[in-house]
């Protein structure tokens, strides 16, 4: 749940054929038959697809469970990777370029689970080797939060990975404070020790840390600091296992929250956020203009924040193509904006592969992503693909070929919630939840 930025620009409407009238061109990519991966699960899932075609899905169902699909194969039976009956939350999964699967989550200290969440609250991680063998669960950090710990993992083509979370820094004596903390993993090695990104003391002020890692092993983290704002902050970790975090810097003005981050092939780190406050849990659930800024690889210069959206929003997604093009996809919040259509319409803004600012927002007609938005990815050929939970309860997607215009919306499944998407080559993978009575199932499909 997020929000985005704005640009004083004229929105360019992309007119689409209504879904009921649209026919896919001969030879066009289509969604295959959905597969149910799990008979029970949680609406919050994480999906990642590696460059070699390995795909993984992580979710909570009486523990952290992970389903993996090897390149060209079928989905394996979900495996419970967390230990015992401890309460767990927020699994995040990343597949590296060697086909390794890295999963991180938050776990409490109640061995019976199912009841009151108790300390100590820890960050756990496990790695599945390319051979398919799962390693041992390791504690890589601690937190003073459970759901709000927000462990987030990223991996690169070389097999390196990093996890960031809302952790605890020990100060002098018995004093402690919240801090963004991380653990780095060299290719083929276990995670290393905890590293803290130095911040002014913020006992109630850290939330929503996200991380990206480039091909050389440099990492870029962004988060919300609510001690004097809220404001969005960014820091860079020098490459490799012996790397260290540089000084944190403010990237967004006050009333900035809920950042998302991605890194381009030329090592430009792009951050987007919405110009809105946070609630008592530190979550940026309010609506606000969508904003963006970047850390340039030359000298680490931060660009001036750009207002990307001409409308307020609470939900947005960011993705980067192999060419270096970046796209922001966001919704206009129906509670604060009168839309030209009867439903919320998807809007996108594109940053050229050559760099610079995002262009004017474009409206993608025939879409209705709602207040929770959807998920965005790029295929290898430069096609941008966005999937969302539609107002009629279906999961739909819309695609834009490189240099082209968005086509008509496609039906993924008639009943689904909260889709996530990833891609390897020109195959996209969608994962979503299906509510049946009081239970939630996890399902997936490919678009080829």
C-alpha positions in Angstrom: 0.0 0.0 0.0 1.7 3.1 -1.1 1.3 6.5 -2.8 3.1 8.5 -5.5 4.2 11.8 -6.9 3.0 14.4 -9.5 4.2 16.5 -12.4 2.6 19.7 -13.7 1.9 18.3 -17.1 -1.0 17.4 -19.4 -1.9 13.8 -19.0 -1.8 11.9 -22.3 -4.7 9.4 -22.5 -4.0 6.1 -24.1 -7.3 4.9 -25.5 -7.9 1.1 -25.3 -10.5 -1.3 -26.7 -12.8 -2.4 -23.8 -11.8 -5.8 -22.5 -15.0 -7.5 -23.6 -14.3 -6.4 -27.2 -10.6 -6.9 -27.4 -9.2 -9.9 -29.2 -5.5 -10.9 -28.8 -3.5 -10.6 -32.1 -2.3 -13.9 -33.6 0.8 -15.1 -31.9 0.4 -12.6 -29.0 1.5 -13.6 -25.5 -1.4 -14.9 -23.4 -1.9 -16.1 -19.8 -1.9 -19.8 -19.3 -4.1 -22.0 -17.2 -3.8 -21.0 -13.5 -2.3 -23.5 -11.1 -3.2 -23.7 -7.4 0.0 -24.0 -5.4 -1.4 -24.1 -1.9 -4.8 -24.8 -0.3 -4.1 -22.3 2.5 -2.0 -19.2 2.7 -1.9 -15.5 3.4 -2.8 -12.6 1.2 0.7 -11.2 1.6 3.0 -13.2 -0.7 6.4 -12.4 -2.3 7.5 -13.6 -5.7 10.9 -13.5 -7.5 12.1 -14.8 -10.8 15.8 -15.1 -11.5 17.5 -14.4 -14.8 18.1 -18.1 -15.3 14.3 -18.8 -15.1 14.1 -20.1 -11.5 11.0 -18.8 -9.8 10.0 -18.7 -6.1 7.0 -17.8 -4.1 7.0 -17.2 -0.3 4.0 -16.8 1.9 2.7 -17.6 5.4 0.7 -20.7 6.2 1.4 -22.1 9.6 5.0 -21.0 9.1 6.9 -19.5 6.2 6.4 -21.7 3.1 8.2 -21.5 -0.2 7.3 -23.0 -3.6 10.1 -23.1 -6.3 10.0 -23.8 -10.0 13.2 -24.7 -11.7 13.9 -23.4 -15.2 11.6 -25.1 -17.7 10.0 -27.3 -15.0 6.9 -27.3 -12.9 6.2 -25.8 -9.5 7.4 -28.0 -6.6 5.4 -28.7 -3.5 5.6 -25.8 -1.1 8.1 -26.4 1.7 7.9 -25.0 5.2 11.2 -23.4 5.8 10.7 -21.8 9.2 11.2 -23.8 12.3 8.7 -24.9 15.0 5.4 -23.2 15.7 6.8 -19.7 16.1 4.7 -16.8 14.8 6.1 -15.5 11.6 5.3 -12.6 9.3 6.5 -10.7 6.2 8.5 -13.2 4.2 10.5 -11.7 1.3 12.1 -13.8 -1.4 14.8 -13.1 -4.0 16.2 -15.4 -6.7 19.8 -14.6 -7.7 21.3 -15.0 -11.1 22.7 -18.5 -10.3 19.2 -19.8 -9.3 19.7 -19.6 -5.6 16.6 -18.7 -3.6 17.0 -16.4 -0.5 14.1 -16.0 1.9 14.0 -13.7 4.9 11.2 -13.1 7.5 10.4 -11.9 11.0 9.9 -14.4 13.8 8.7 -14.1 17.4 9.9 -15.9 20.5 6.7 -17.8 21.3 7.4 -21.5 20.6 3.7 -22.4 20.7 2.8 -19.8 18.2 -0.8 -18.9 17.3 -1.3 -16.6 20.3 0.2 -13.4 21.6 3.4 -12.3 19.8 6.3 -12.4 22.2 9.9 -11.3 22.1 12.6 -11.7 21.3 11.7 -10.6 17.7 14.3 -11.8 15.3 15.1 -11.6 11.5 15.6 -15.1 10.0 17.0 -16.2 6.6 17.4 -19.4 4.7 19.0 -20.2 1.3 18.1 -22.8 -1.2 21.2 -23.7 -3.4 20.9 -24.1 -7.1 21.0 -27.9 -6.6 17.7 -27.6 -4.8 19.0 -28.3 -1.3 17.7 -26.0 1.5 20.3 -24.8 4.0 19.9 -24.1 7.7 17.8 -21.3 9.1 20.0 -18.5 10.6 19.1 -15.6 12.8 20.6 -12.6 11.0 19.2 -9.8 13.2 16.8 -8.5 15.8 13.9 -6.0 15.9 11.6 -4.3 18.4 8.8 -4.8 15.9 6.9 -7.8 14.4 4.9 -6.8 11.3 6.7 -3.4 11.1 10.1 -5.0 11.0 9.6 -5.3 7.2 12.6 -7.5 6.3 13.3 -7.0 2.6 15.8 -9.0 0.5 17.4 -8.3 -2.9 19.9 -10.3 -4.9 22.0 -9.8 -8.1 23.1 -11.9 -11.0 26.4 -12.8 -9.3 24.7 -14.5 -6.4 25.2 -11.8 -3.8 22.3 -10.8 -1.6 21.4 -8.3 1.1 18.6 -8.0 3.7 17.5 -4.8 5.3 15.0 -4.4 8.2 13.8 -2.0 10.9 16.2 -3.1 13.6 17.6 -2.1 17.0 20.8 -0.2 17.7 22.4 -0.5 21.1 23.5 2.9 22.4 25.4 3.8 25.6 24.3 1.9 28.7 20.8 0.4 28.4 19.6 2.9 25.7 18.5 1.6 22.4 17.0 3.1 19.3 15.4 2.0 16.0 17.7 1.8 13.1 17.9 0.5 9.6 20.1 -2.6 9.7 21.3 -5.0 7.1 23.2 -8.3 6.5 25.1 -9.0 3.4 25.7 -12.4 1.7 28.6 -13.1 -0.6 27.9 -15.6 -3.4 27.9 -19.1 -2.1 28.4 -18.0 1.5 26.2 -17.5 4.6 25.0 -14.1 5.6 27.5 -11.9 7.5 27.1 -9.8 10.6 24.7 -7.0 11.2 25.6 -3.5 9.9 23.7 -0.4 11.0 23.0 2.6 8.9 23.8 5.5 11.2 20.8 7.8 11.9 19.8 10.5 14.4 18.1 8.8 17.3 14.6 8.0 16.3 12.9 5.7 18.9 9.6 5.8 17.0 10.8 6.9 13.6 12.0 4.2 11.2 9.8 2.3 8.9 9.5 0.8 5.4 13.1 0.1 4.6 13.7 -1.3 1.0 16.9 -2.3 -0.7 18.3 -2.8 -4.2 21.6 -4.3 -5.2 23.5 -3.7 -8.5 25.6 -6.2 -10.5 28.8 -5.1 -8.8 27.5 -5.7 -5.3 26.8 -2.1 -4.2 23.5 -1.8 -2.3 21.1 1.1 -2.0 18.6 1.4 0.8 15.7 3.8 1.3 13.3 4.2 4.3 11.0 6.7 6.1 12.4 8.5 9.1 9.5 10.0 11.2 11.6 11.5 13.9 11.5 14.9 12.2 9.2 14.8 9.2 8.5 12.2 8.0 11.2 12.3 5.4 12.6 9.7 3.0 16.3 8.9 3.5 18.8 7.0 1.3 22.2 5.4 1.9 24.6 3.4 -0.2 26.7 0.4 0.8 30.0 0.0 -1.0 30.4 -3.3 -2.9 31.3 -6.7 -1.6 31.4 -8.6 1.6 33.7 -6.0 3.3 31.5 -3.1 2.2 30.1 -0.4 4.6 27.2 2.0 4.6 27.9 5.6 3.7 26.2 8.6 5.4 22.4 8.6 5.2 21.0 11.6 3.3 17.6 13.0 2.9 16.1 12.5 -0.5 12.6 13.8 -0.1 11.2 16.8 1.7 9.1 16.6 4.8 5.8 14.7 4.6 7.5 12.0 2.4 6.9 8.3 3.2 6.7 4.7 1.9 9.7 4.6 -0.6 10.1 2.0 -3.3 13.5 1.6 -5.0 15.1 0.1 -8.1 18.6 0.3 -9.7 19.3 0.7 -13.4 22.1 -1.1 -15.3 24.3 2.0 -15.1 23.9 1.9 -11.3 21.5 4.8 -10.9 19.3 4.2 -7.9 15.8 5.5 -8.4 13.5 6.1 -5.4 9.8 6.9 -5.5 7.6 7.8 -2.6 4.4 9.7 -1.9 4.1 13.2 -0.4 2.1 12.1 2.7 2.5 11.5 6.4 2.5 8.1 8.3 0.1 6.6 10.7 0.7 5.4 14.2 2.3 2.2 12.9 4.7 4.1 10.7 2.9 3.1 7.5 2.3 5.7 4.8 -1.4 4.9 4.2 -2.4 8.4 3.4 -2.7 9.7 -0.1 -0.3 12.2 -1.6 1.5 13.3 -4.8 3.9 10.7 -6.3 7.5 11.9 -6.1 10.8 10.6 -7.4 14.6 11.3 -7.1 17.7 9.4 -8.1 21.2 8.8 -6.8 23.5 9.1 -9.8 26.6 6.8 -10.0 28.9 9.7 -10.8 29.9 11.2 -7.4 26.7 9.9 -5.8 24.8 13.1 -6.6 21.2 13.2 -5.6 18.8 14.7 -8.1 16.2 17.3 -7.2 12.9 15.6 -6.2 10.5 15.5 -9.0 6.7 15.6 -8.7 5.6 12.8 -11.1 1.8 12.6 -10.7 -0.7 15.3 -11.2 -3.1 13.4 -8.9 -2.9 12.1 -5.4 -2.3 8.4 -4.9 -1.8 5.7 -2.3 -0.6 2.8 -4.4 2.3 2.7 -6.8 5.0 0.4 -8.3 8.4 0.9 -9.9 10.3 -1.3 -12.3 13.5 -1.0 -14.5 14.1 -2.5 -17.9 17.3 -4.0 -19.1 17.7 -1.0 -21.4 17.7 1.3 -18.4 14.2 2.6 -19.0 12.2 3.0 -15.7 8.4 3.1 -15.2 6.2 4.2 -12.4 2.6 2.8 -12.3 0.1 4.4 -9.9 -3.6 5.0 -9.3 -5.5 8.2 -8.7 -7.2 7.8 -5.3 -10.9 7.8 -5.8 -11.5 9.3 -2.3 -9.7 12.5 -3.3 -9.9 12.8 -7.0 -12.8 13.0 -9.4 -11.8 10.6 -12.2 -13.0 10.9 -15.8 -14.0 7.3 -15.7 -16.3 5.6 -13.1 -13.4 3.6 -11.6 -9.9 4.3 -10.7 -7.6 4.4 -13.7 -4.0 3.3 -14.0 -1.5 6.0 -14.7 2.1 5.5 -15.7 5.2 7.7 -16.2 8.3 6.7 -18.0 12.0 7.7 -17.4 14.0 7.2 -20.7 16.8 4.7 -20.8 19.2 7.6 -21.3 18.2 9.0 -17.9 16.8 12.3 -16.8 13.4 13.0 -15.4 10.2 11.0 -15.7 7.9 12.1 -18.5 4.3 13.3 -18.2 1.9 10.8 -16.7 -0.3 8.8 -19.1 -3.7 7.4 -18.4 -4.3 3.7 -19.4 -8.0 3.5 -20.1 -9.9 0.4 -19.3 -8.0 -0.3 -16.1 -9.2 -0.1 -12.5 -6.4 -0.9 -10.0 -8.3 0.4 -7.0 -6.7 1.8 -3.8 -4.3 -1.2 -3.3 -2.8 -0.9 -6.8 -1.0 -3.8 -8.4 2.5 -5.0 -9.5 4.8 -4.0 -12.3 7.6 -5.8 -14.2 9.6 -5.7 -17.4 10.2 -8.6 -19.8 13.6 -9.0 -21.5 12.3 -7.5 -24.8 11.4 -4.3 -23.0 7.7 -5.0 -22.6 6.2 -3.5 -19.5 3.6 -5.6 -17.7 1.2 -4.4 -15.0 -1.2 -6.8 -13.1 -3.9 -5.7 -10.6 -6.9 -6.9 -8.7 -9.8 -5.4 -10.6 -13.0 -3.9 -9.1 -15.1 -6.9 -10.2 -12.9 -9.3 -8.2 -10.8 -10.5 -11.2 -7.1 -10.3 -11.7 -6.2 -8.5 -15.0 -3.0 -7.3 -16.7 -2.0 -4.8 -19.3 1.1 -4.7 -21.4 3.1 -2.1 -23.4 5.8 -3.3 -25.9 9.1 -1.4 -25.9 8.5 2.0 -27.5 4.8 1.2 -28.1 1.5 1.8 -26.5 -0.5 -0.2 -23.9 -2.8 -2.8 -25.4 -6.1 -4.0 -24.2 -6.4 -5.4 -20.6 -6.1 -9.2 -20.4 -7.9 -11.5 -18.0 -5.6 -13.5 -15.8 -8.2 -15.1 -13.5 -11.9 -14.3 -12.8 -11.4 -14.4 -9.1 -8.2 -13.3 -7.3 -6.7 -10.8 -4.9 -3.4 -8.9 -4.5 -1.4 -10.1 -7.5 2.4 -10.1 -7.6 4.4 -10.4 -10.9 8.0 -11.3 -11.9 9.6 -12.1 -15.2 12.5 -14.1 -16.7 13.2 -13.6 -20.4 9.9 -12.9 -22.1 7.9 -15.1 -19.7 6.0 -13.4 -16.9 4.8 -15.1 -13.7 1.8 -13.9 -11.7 0.9 -15.0 -8.2 -2.3 -14.1 -6.4 -4.5 -15.1 -3.5 -8.0 -16.5 -3.8 -10.4 -16.1 -0.8 -12.7 -19.1 -0.4 -14.8 -18.8 2.7 -12.4 -18.1 5.6 -9.4 -19.6 3.8 -7.0 -18.2 1.3 -5.4 -20.2 -1.5 -2.3 -19.3 -3.5 -2.4 -19.6 -7.3 -0.1 -18.7 -10.2 0.0 -18.5 -14.0 2.5 -17.8 -16.7 2.2 -15.4 -19.6 4.2 -16.6 -22.7 
